[in-house]
Every structure is written in structure tokens, then in C-alpha cells.
Amino acid sequence: MANFQNEATAKKEFVKAMEVKYGKEWGSNQQNDDIQATTAKYLRLGTAQNPRKMEMAKIGAEITKKRGLQAYDPMLHLAGIPLGQRQLTPYTLSGTDIVCDGDDLHYVNNAAMQQEWDDIRRTCVVGLDLAHETLEKRLGKEVTPETINYYLEVLNHAMPGAAIVQEHMVETHPAMVDDCYVKVFTGDDSLKDELDPQFVIDIDKMFIPEQAAQIKASIGKSTFQAVHIPTVVSRTADGGQTSRWMAMQVGMSFISAYHMCAGEAAVADLAFTAKHAGLVEMSEMLPARRARGPNEPGGLSFGHMADIVQTSRKFRDDPCKIALETCAAASMLYDQIWLGGYMSGGVGFTMYATAAYTNNITDDDLYASTEYGWDKYGCGIGKNVAPSIDVIRDIGTWGTLYGLELYENYPTALEDHFGGSQRATVVSTASAAAVAIATGNSNAGLSAWYLSMYLHKEAHGRLGFFGYDLQDQCGATNVFSYQSDEGLLGELRGANYPNYAMNVGHQGGYTTVITGAYTGRGDAFSTNPLVKTCFADDLMNFDFMEVRECFGKGALREFDRCAGERAFVIPAK
Amino acid sequence: MAYTPQYYPGSTSVAENRRKHMSNNVEKLREVSDEDVTAMLGHRAPGTDYPSTHPPLAEMGEPDCPVREIVTPTPGTAAGDRVRYVQWADSMYNAPSTPYWRSYHAAINHRGVDPGTLSGRAVVEARERDMELIAKEQIETEMTCPGLAGLRGCTVHGHSCRLQEDGVMFDMLDRRRLEGDSIVQDKDQVGVPIDRKVNMGKPMSSDEANKRTTFYRVGNVAFRDDAEVIEWTQRIWELRSVYGYQPK
């Protein structure tokens, strides 16, 4: 896959993406423009210029006829004036050669995007050590590698929804739940070597040696289960269902595998230790005013999101690439699904997120700003400059001016990012992440974010929609605060952090900044080694290593790792 | 009530223009009749009375209130007008004004206004007759080039789009266009056809727009060339950041 490595390559790929978008005909939009010209022909061809729009119009008309009720009709856009008064242009998924229509990046139209969220929501990590202690000390059971292997066999039968111990139980059909499984991981090499490899996430195999050593040292001798419940279950209920479903099947599997009494009081002790005491959800519950259970995106910290993405395992020497893949994953989830879906509902939020991961614009800005910082301060992976106001101001200003002038020098980039909110997010993300990469400090990066917003507003006399005034004008005064309800380490902030909870176009950017900090340090993980290891697993349906390529496959309707489909139990067409 | 001029750093023409907009020291360039302004705004038919949401204040028997005694109502408030809006889109290709400077102009120089500032548009809401005065002021002065700015209540995209080949800012709803050497508008802010073609006058030449703009961009006045503005912005950021960092 493409790995830009440096600013020169990133610039070349940015220009290429602009030429694909504006210099070549797409559908029949009759476009062949100079990407640096300040004028363009506006042919007002409407939706007829675009095959995807025509497909949608045709199917919309068929639906209207079939059900006898109005459905999609592009002429209803505004009093008979459809979209397409300008050229309808395609999008290159950044870091790839995949080109698609914008519509195919709406999560409803993109199975890969849905699967990214499915795979996060249906996952939890559960410790085994406390359960084993309870088995040995409270119940007098012997725990050995052999018993653990047998327990994991039982558990991988039961976790998808199969019956265990009891008669008269119904079961889920395995064809409906084939994405569900449990693996284990540990920092204890001797235990790992005695476990059946089918059940093990082998840290030494999944991470480069330096990272593996760091992760194993962080986990220690403890053992954890990486649990992925069925996608169809998670979709039918909510994120809170993940740990509930896990807990029921884990408890019953212990009873079965260790031949326990199903009713004695000691089982309550096991239930607590096995199901709850060692549980790590991907995200926290939200307070009542935004009431959601755990494992919903509003409670997902930026640090966990950074650790869910796996690009760092393969591209340690390219912190920009790691940050940009994380940027895509986080922007899609936080903007398109969380704020766009859960909190708002609708269509427009897609365009905020896509600006961050299409057409190599954020890429160009980030590689350039990172190179500036590294060259100026003699930095490299694991070789950071101490964060200070002077360093933040210098790299943050340089990156912001570079990003703004990119729009001024390339009118097509300005047209692509048609709203200031998109531009503000992209420029701030890149300049702030570059500061984080150089300093290895997430809060220094976030500070640069606010400097960038201030400079942007003064330069262009505009910023984003109202919300950018809200959080981006006041952010500097709380970015370094660690007082309760005001501040935290960037890694522990998240979508429900007080100053960050309201506005689209930010949370994915913040995650990029947080990612920059750990990748700049050359660390194996950002916040939680358990989360990083849990997702270091090729059996996951979504590809958390190459996020943007995976989105592209979804856009091209080539993503074939979908789960939770109902085709097996519904009438075949 | 008298306002003192507002100050803004910078030594470039852009900074100077920003100061002019803020202090309402702007040159009148064209005449557009009150009826034409009303027609383009689209809130009421030209020549009709202002619809009201309450009786005139003088007839309402307001309670004793020291604030009411201090603050003289605006004409629109005194008459009980509805609150209505004027919304602009300004091109990033050196349109004279920018959203923040339209908002600053309205908020600093007029009372009873509620500006909203976005990237592609700036909306000012006020009692209808008060709003019309602000709209007319912005339409007729150097704050506006009719080719590079537009009255747009909805479908505001265009500010960041490349210009049309004739140098006019793109408008999906084609509310106004270049006819001969002048811009004419025949739809209201939300694209509903009106009963006239309003002549908005000649668009600015590119040299004139470059001279009058409040927008920094390379090829004219680059932001990086106005060191004083950058330094003040950095200073404000630094002071706010340091203030917020109080580990106690």
C-alpha cells in the first residue's frame, strides 16, 4: 500500500489526486481543468453527469412505483434544481489509488465503514487471572494450560450463542455468527507457549520486537481474553450488550469447562471475578444527558481509538502514515456515525469527515509540517524536542501558514474543501499532529490546534460554523488545565469531553494529534496495551491496519469481510 | 450613542481595510433603492407595511425598569417589527468583505443586531427595518462587490469555489448574473424569483478588489507578510494558554 514517507511524495500524491478529481472527466462531467486556475466552467449538467446519481435516481423511481409512495428523486433537491450545477467530482481515498463517488463514503452506502464500528462495538477485553485465582482458592479447582485450552474450546463454542450445560436451550445458527470468537494474550511467554496457538494473539508475531517487548512488559504475566461478540447481536441491541453477552457465555463456559456446581454461592464469586472485575470496555458509559451504555462511540477515548488502529505495527518509521490512518478511522466513527448519526442524524456530517481522509490534502500538510519540525529541532522517531510555548508556536504557525497557502495556491483544493469547517479541521489536524510528533506530547499538539484556529480565523476572516467559535476560541484557556471537568491528558479525553462534545470536524482530528504523540515517541501503543493487542488480530473483519484502503473497498463495493448479514435466514432473491 | 473606531493590528492594505469596516469608514460606491433592497431580501413585498410581532412599545404599557430607561429602543424595536435576516456569501477570491468583518461591522456600528459568522456566510438578524438599514449600507458601500459577494439565504456554496469564467462568484441558484457590464439580481435571498431585475452595478475589477479586500491571500497580500497581525494572534494565544495553565 502507498506509504508516502516524506513531504515530496505526499505533495506529488496530492497533486495527482487533484488532477484525478478536477483534471479528468468523471462520468460525463466534461471536466479537464487546470488545478491551479482560479476560474472554471460551470456547465450546470445536473445529476445526469454522474453514473452513481443516475443509478440512485433510477432505483428511487422504481421504489416510488413499487410502493406507491414518493422516494428518492434528485429533482426535489430544490424546486427542480438538482445537485450538479457544478461538476460532480470523485474522491481519492488518501494514501491509496482508489477513486470513488462521494456518496459511497456515506456510512450507509459503505459496508466497510459499518464494519469498523461493528468491530469496535462488539469487542471487550476480559482478564483471566482473577477468575483463575477464584477457581483455585475458592473452589479448589486446578488451573493448568490444558484446562485453559479446554475452557477456550468451550468458550469459542458458546460465545456465539451456543447452548452449554443446560438442556432445553435454543442456539444461534453458526452461519449467522461466524465472526464471533475469543482469543487470549499474555506477557508470560512460558504460558503462551503452552496454549493452543489457535487461541493465542502472539504478541511476538504481531508486533516488531521493540514494540512486542514494550507491550509484554506493560501487560506483565497477566492473561487477557479478547472477546468479539457476533455483529448481528451488537447491531440488534447496543454497545452495552457486548459485555453482557460476553459475561453470560464466559460464566457458563467456566461452569462447563471446570465441572462446577451451577448453584452454589461460590459461583457468585467466580461470576464477579470472571465477568466483571477484569473487564475493559472499549468505551465508557455516558452520563444521563447523553445516555448511552458502554461501547458506544460517545464514550470512546481518543487514546483507545488510537490504540484500536493497528498501522503502527507495520509502519513504525512513518508516524504520519499511522496518524493519517487513525485520522480516517476516527473521523469516520466520531463524525459520520457518532455526531452525524447518534447525536444529529443526517447526511452532511460525511463531508466533514471525508475532508480529513480524501485527496491527500491532510497528508500533504502533515508530512510538510512534520518535516519542518523534525529538521528544525533535529527530531526523529523516539527523539523528541521538549514541548514549550516556543516550539508549539513555531511548528504550529509554520504548519498553519503552509496549510492555508495550499488552499490559496490550489483553488481546486479550496473548492474540494468547500467549507471553512473542513479547512479548519484539516489545517489544525496537520499542524497540531506535527507538534505532537515532534514533541511526543499530546497536550502540546492540542495547544497547537488552538493556535492554528486563531491564525486561520485572522488570515481568512472566517473559520467554521458557529461551533468553531465555541470550542476553538476558548480551547487555549483549558488545553493545559488538569482540573476536574476542565482538563485531562489528551489521551484520556474523548467524544464526551466537555469542550469537545458538541462539534463535528474535531474529534477525529484530536485523535490524530493523540496518535502523533505516541508515534513520535516511537511507542508501541498510545494509552492501553490491552486494546492495542486485542486488535492486533488478522481475523478481525475490518482492516485496522489499512483503514483508508478498507474504506475504499467499501466504496467500490468490494469489501467482502462483512458480518452480521441476514441473507442466510431470509428469502433468497 | 457614539462609538469609537475599532482598532486592528497590521500595516498592510488588508489590515487597513479591516479597520475601515470595523469603524464604518467605508466608501459609498453605488445606489440601490429601498424598494429594490426590500425585494432582494424577500421578507415582505416592497411598499407594504412592516409586519409586527407586538404592538409599538409606546402602546404596550411596559413595566418600570431602569434598563428600559437607559436603553433607547431601535426604530424597529419601538415599532414592534419582526426579527428578520440579511445573509451574505463573500468569495475567497478577494471579495471586499469576509464573514467576520461583516459581523464586526454590524455589531460595532449598529444596535440590536445578532450576527452569526460562519465560513461561507455571515448572517445579521435584527428588527426588520433596522436590518434593512444595515443591509443597504453593506450593499451600497465598498464592503460589497456585486460580482464577488451575494445575498444568499440558503444554498450558500460559492465562497470557496473557483470563479466563473466571467469572474463572478458561482451561485447554484443563479440569483444574480453579469449582464452587459453590470450584475443584475432577479431572485430573492432564497432563490424565489422577484418582480424586477435589480441592477447592482459593475463588479469590481480584479485590481480594485485586490485593493479593497479584507482577505489575506498569496498573490495579493499574503498573511505571512503581515507580521504584526501574526504576532498579535500568537500573543493572544500564548496569554490565554498560560492563563489556563494554573496547576493549583
Interface residues (C-beta under 8 A of the other chain):
Chain A: A37 T38 T39 A40 K41 Y42 L78 A79 I81 Q85 R86 I389 R393 T397 L401 L404 E405 Y407 E408 N409 P411 T412 L414 E415 H417 F418 G419 G420 S421 R423 A424 S447 Y450 L451 Y454 L455 K457 E458 A459 H460 G461 R462 L463 G464 F465 F466 D469 A476 T477 N478 V479 F480 S481 Y482
Chain B: R18 M92 Y93 S97 T98 P99 Y100 W101 G116 T117 L118 S119 G120 C154 T155 H157 S160 C161 R162 L163 Q164 E165 G167 F170 M172 L173 D174 G191 T214 F215 Y216 R217 V218 G219 A222 F223 R224 V229 I230 T233 Q234 I236 W237 E238 R240 S241 V242 Y243 G244 Y245 Q246 P247
